[in-house]
Amino acid sequence: MATIKDIGVGAAFNIVTATIFLLIFAFLRLQPINDRIYFPKWYLKGMRDSPSSAGAAVTKYVNLNVRSYLKFLSWMPAALKMPEEELIEHAGLDSVVYLRIYLTGLKIFLPITILAFAVLVPVNWTNDTLDDLKVVHSDIDNLSISNIPYGSKRFIAHLVMAYVFTFWTCYVLKNEYERVATMRLRFLASEKRRPDQFTVLVRNIPPDPDESVSELVEHFFLVNHPDHYLKHQTVYNANKLADLVEKKKKMRNWLDYYQNKLERKSKRPTTKTGFLGCFGSEVDAIDHCKSEIEKIGTEEAEERKKVMKDPKSIMPASFVSFRSRWGAAVCAQTQQTSNPTLWLTEWAPEPRDVYWSNLSIPFVSLTVRRLIIGVAFFFLNFFYVIPIAFVQTLANLEGIEKALPFLKPLIES
């Protein structure tokens, strides 16, 4: 049975834990090595340079400026005072909506708390029902509805307050949803047009013996969306080609590294051709990288021709572009045929967010994977109750004594 002391212990435990995590976040945020993690949007806009690109070796990884640690929370008041339009430009729409969630919570619960303490607490406290029943209870129970006798007219206060709280919550949520929806529409209207805003990803295209996948997609959308269809791009199973492109990219990075090293030291770097550059014969690193890039480039060109000519490389999926956002929205949000498992449509992700290897996964396999993930997620949440229950036992003094017996003398004192 919770007492005021137990609630105080629980509150203190949560406050201390939250403070520790806040201090850890503040420390990691100030380190140069984490700068790109906490300020990615500034780097994309070219508004910030990496602090780890120059200076001593230690300062590239650790912030040695003591003053910055004394002002580690100075960004919070600035973020709260910043106008929403400026904050959207500075940190994005998601950040503004995230802050509004906290403001919405304050708008809802602060008036409810004041009303509850002004109306319901006196109504409950001024009864002696629990004392008359001689049941085991604490002072906190005297503040609850259980302290009102059966059939008392004081229940009307609870009923009225329930309606007031419900109406106020719905009113605040309605206003906030309208405001966020307006902000989102303005953000989309002011944003530059992107290809993914006009494109839909179509999956599970049925095979046709008389037409190729490309011809089938074009014919289907010319018939069903004649006023809005623009063009399409068939998806190819080019996983091997993608691996070659990635390998070539890494080799170019190594080439840049060795060339920069040559400029700094004026001595041609060497490397070994074996496993992880640790084994094998020692060769000139720059010449080795150039030869490898040329070799991979030849393999890449051959693989690209193979993919384009091989009918088996064509997957039953396609990116379909429309003349307007409205046409793309209608296609993405409606069922295309009477069979709900064919011609499945969804909004196309941004080109940078497409994981091309997964586009070659068959529909049945994709469905089974989603089912497995759903079941695993259920059991993860189910068993997550165990550590949560352990932490909750630490929210009162008796639980702490049982879980950590060596603290019993300190608690009793």
Solvent accessible surface area in square Angstrom, and as a share of the most:
residue,aa,sasa,rsa
1,M,139,0.62
2,A,55,0.43
3,T,52,0.30
4,I,110,0.56
5,K,135,0.57
6,D,26,0.13
7,I,89,0.45
8,G,40,0.38
9,V,34,0.20
10,G,9,0.09
11,A,46,0.36
12,A,51,0.40
13,F,74,0.31
14,N,95,0.49
15,I,112,0.57
16,V,87,0.50
17,T,50,0.29
18,A,63,0.49
19,T,62,0.36
20,I,89,0.45
21,F,132,0.55
22,L,66,0.33
23,L,90,0.45
24,I,85,0.43
25,F,68,0.28
26,A,5,0.04
27,F,103,0.43
28,L,71,0.36
29,R,45,0.16
30,L,34,0.17
31,Q,10,0.05
32,P,15,0.10
33,I,101,0.51
34,N,25,0.13
35,D,7,0.04
36,R,145,0.53
37,I,123,0.62
38,Y,71,0.27
39,F,30,0.13
40,P,71,0.45
41,K,72,0.30
42,W,58,0.20
43,Y,35,0.13
44,L,140,0.70
45,K,89,0.38
46,G,62,0.60
47,M,115,0.51
48,R,76,0.28
49,D,122,0.63
50,S,24,0.16
51,P,59,0.37
52,S,35,0.23
53,S,87,0.56
54,A,71,0.55
55,G,61,0.59
56,A,65,0.51
57,A,73,0.57
58,V,89,0.51
59,T,49,0.28
60,K,66,0.28
61,Y,122,0.47
62,V,63,0.36
63,N,28,0.14
64,L,109,0.54
65,N,82,0.42
66,V,106,0.61
67,R,184,0.67
68,S,27,0.18
69,Y,60,0.23
70,L,140,0.69
71,K,137,0.58
72,F,47,0.20
73,L,63,0.31
74,S,70,0.45
75,W,90,0.32
76,M,75,0.34
77,P,66,0.41
78,A,55,0.42
79,A,22,0.17
80,L,119,0.59
81,K,168,0.71
82,M,48,0.21
83,P,78,0.49
84,E,40,0.18
85,E,122,0.55
86,E,94,0.42
87,L,13,0.07
88,I,30,0.15
89,E,117,0.53
90,H,60,0.27
91,A,40,0.31
92,G,10,0.09
93,L,24,0.12
94,D,120,0.62
95,S,38,0.24
96,V,2,0.01
97,V,41,0.24
98,Y,126,0.48
99,L,48,0.24
100,R,16,0.06
101,I,109,0.55
102,Y,126,0.48
103,L,72,0.36
104,T,16,0.09
105,G,23,0.22
106,L,112,0.56
107,K,87,0.37
108,I,13,0.07
109,F,129,0.54
110,L,106,0.53
111,P,45,0.29
112,I,31,0.16
113,T,62,0.36
114,I,108,0.55
115,L,63,0.31
116,A,24,0.19
117,F,129,0.54
118,A,66,0.52
119,V,47,0.27
120,L,24,0.12
121,V,36,0.21
122,P,58,0.37
123,V,31,0.18
124,N,5,0.03
125,W,130,0.45
126,T,85,0.49
127,N,21,0.11
128,D,91,0.47
129,T,22,0.13
130,L,15,0.08
131,D,75,0.39
132,D,106,0.55
133,L,114,0.57
134,K,178,0.75
135,V,69,0.40
136,V,130,0.75
137,H,53,0.24
138,S,13,0.08
139,D,83,0.43
140,I,51,0.26
141,D,38,0.20
142,N,23,0.12
143,L,62,0.31
144,S,42,0.27
145,I,86,0.43
146,S,61,0.39
147,N,1,0.00
148,I,9,0.04
149,P,52,0.33
150,Y,222,0.84
151,G,64,0.62
152,S,26,0.17
153,K,171,0.73
154,R,90,0.33
155,F,73,0.30
156,I,101,0.51
157,A,24,0.18
158,H,34,0.15
159,L,106,0.53
160,V,72,0.41
161,M,22,0.10
162,A,51,0.40
163,Y,153,0.58
164,V,53,0.31
165,F,39,0.16
166,T,82,0.48
167,F,144,0.60
168,W,78,0.27
169,T,37,0.21
170,C,76,0.46
171,Y,106,0.40
172,V,7,0.04
173,L,67,0.34
174,K,118,0.50
175,N,58,0.30
176,E,15,0.07
177,Y,158,0.60
178,E,91,0.41
179,R,114,0.41
180,V,38,0.22
181,A,51,0.40
182,T,59,0.34
183,M,17,0.07
184,R,130,0.47
185,L,116,0.58
186,R,163,0.59
187,F,59,0.25
188,L,50,0.25
189,A,87,0.67
190,S,94,0.61
191,E,54,0.24
192,K,175,0.74
193,R,191,0.70
194,R,71,0.26
195,P,95,0.60
196,D,15,0.08
197,Q,19,0.08
198,F,32,0.13
199,T,14,0.08
200,V,0,0.00
201,L,6,0.03
202,V,0,0.00
203,R,38,0.14
204,N,34,0.17
205,I,7,0.03
206,P,33,0.21
207,P,130,0.82
208,D,51,0.26
209,P,136,0.85
210,D,128,0.66
211,E,59,0.26
212,S,51,0.33
213,V,32,0.18
214,S,44,0.28
215,E,94,0.42
216,L,21,0.10
217,V,0,0.00
218,E,75,0.33
219,H,103,0.46
220,F,25,0.10
221,F,0,0.00
222,L,87,0.43
223,V,96,0.55
224,N,72,0.37
225,H,22,0.10
226,P,83,0.52
227,D,110,0.57
228,H,51,0.23
229,Y,13,0.05
230,L,83,0.41
231,K,127,0.54
232,H,38,0.17
233,Q,106,0.47
234,T,10,0.06
235,V,8,0.04
236,Y,60,0.23
237,N,62,0.32
238,A,27,0.21
239,N,52,0.26
240,K,126,0.53
241,L,22,0.11
242,A,45,0.35
243,D,98,0.51
244,L,21,0.10
245,V,68,0.39
246,E,83,0.37
247,K,104,0.44
248,K,35,0.15
249,K,120,0.51
250,K,115,0.49
251,M,35,0.15
252,R,124,0.45
253,N,84,0.43
254,W,129,0.45
255,L,24,0.12
256,D,75,0.39
257,Y,100,0.38
258,Y,24,0.09
259,Q,64,0.29
260,N,76,0.39
261,K,53,0.22
262,L,46,0.23
263,E,139,0.62
264,R,162,0.59
265,K,129,0.55
266,S,100,0.64
267,K,153,0.65
268,R,115,0.42
269,P,11,0.07
270,T,76,0.44
271,T,25,0.15
272,K,81,0.34
273,T,66,0.38
274,G,30,0.28
275,F,144,0.60
276,L,143,0.71
277,G,35,0.34
278,C,79,0.47
279,F,128,0.54
280,G,52,0.50
281,S,72,0.47
282,E,110,0.50
283,V,51,0.29
284,D,37,0.19
285,A,0,0.00
286,I,6,0.03
287,D,81,0.42
288,H,47,0.21
289,C,2,0.01
290,K,104,0.44
291,S,60,0.39
292,E,41,0.18
293,I,26,0.13
294,E,128,0.58
295,K,120,0.51
296,I,3,0.01
297,G,20,0.19
298,T,75,0.44
299,E,69,0.31
300,E,20,0.09
301,A,44,0.34
302,E,108,0.48
303,E,21,0.10
304,R,110,0.40
305,K,128,0.54
306,K,123,0.52
307,V,8,0.05
308,M,118,0.53
309,K,161,0.68
310,D,47,0.24
311,P,105,0.66
312,K,180,0.76
313,S,14,0.09
314,I,47,0.24
315,M,26,0.12
316,P,56,0.35
317,A,4,0.03
318,S,0,0.00
319,F,26,0.11
320,V,0,0.00
321,S,21,0.13
322,F,3,0.01
323,R,150,0.55
324,S,38,0.24
325,R,80,0.29
326,W,164,0.57
327,G,1,0.01
328,A,0,0.00
329,A,27,0.21
330,V,50,0.29
331,C,0,0.00
332,A,13,0.10
333,Q,131,0.58
334,T,67,0.39
335,Q,117,0.52
336,Q,28,0.13
337,T,40,0.23
338,S,113,0.73
339,N,63,0.32
340,P,84,0.53
341,T,61,0.35
342,L,52,0.26
343,W,13,0.05
344,L,49,0.25
345,T,25,0.15
346,E,74,0.33
347,W,102,0.36
348,A,8,0.06
349,P,54,0.34
350,E,44,0.20
351,P,82,0.51
352,R,188,0.69
353,D,98,0.51
354,V,18,0.11
355,Y,151,0.57
356,W,138,0.49
357,S,43,0.28
358,N,67,0.34
359,L,12,0.06
360,S,19,0.12
361,I,23,0.12
362,P,85,0.53
363,F,60,0.25
364,V,108,0.62
365,S,36,0.23
366,L,27,0.13
367,T,67,0.39
368,V,73,0.42
369,R,123,0.45
370,R,148,0.54
371,L,120,0.60
372,I,105,0.53
373,I,118,0.60
374,G,40,0.39
375,V,72,0.41
376,A,55,0.43
377,F,127,0.53
378,F,123,0.51
379,F,98,0.41
380,L,117,0.58
381,N,71,0.37
382,F,119,0.50
383,F,112,0.47
384,Y,127,0.48
385,V,88,0.50
386,I,116,0.59
387,P,64,0.40
388,I,78,0.40
389,A,50,0.39
390,F,113,0.47
391,V,66,0.38
392,Q,112,0.50
393,T,60,0.35
394,L,22,0.11
395,A,31,0.24
396,N,49,0.25
397,L,36,0.18
398,E,126,0.57
399,G,10,0.09
400,I,27,0.13
401,E,46,0.21
402,K,167,0.71
403,A,36,0.28
404,L,60,0.30
405,P,87,0.55
406,F,149,0.62
407,L,51,0.25
408,K,94,0.40
409,P,92,0.58
410,L,129,0.64
411,I,42,0.21
412,E,117,0.52
413,S,119,0.77
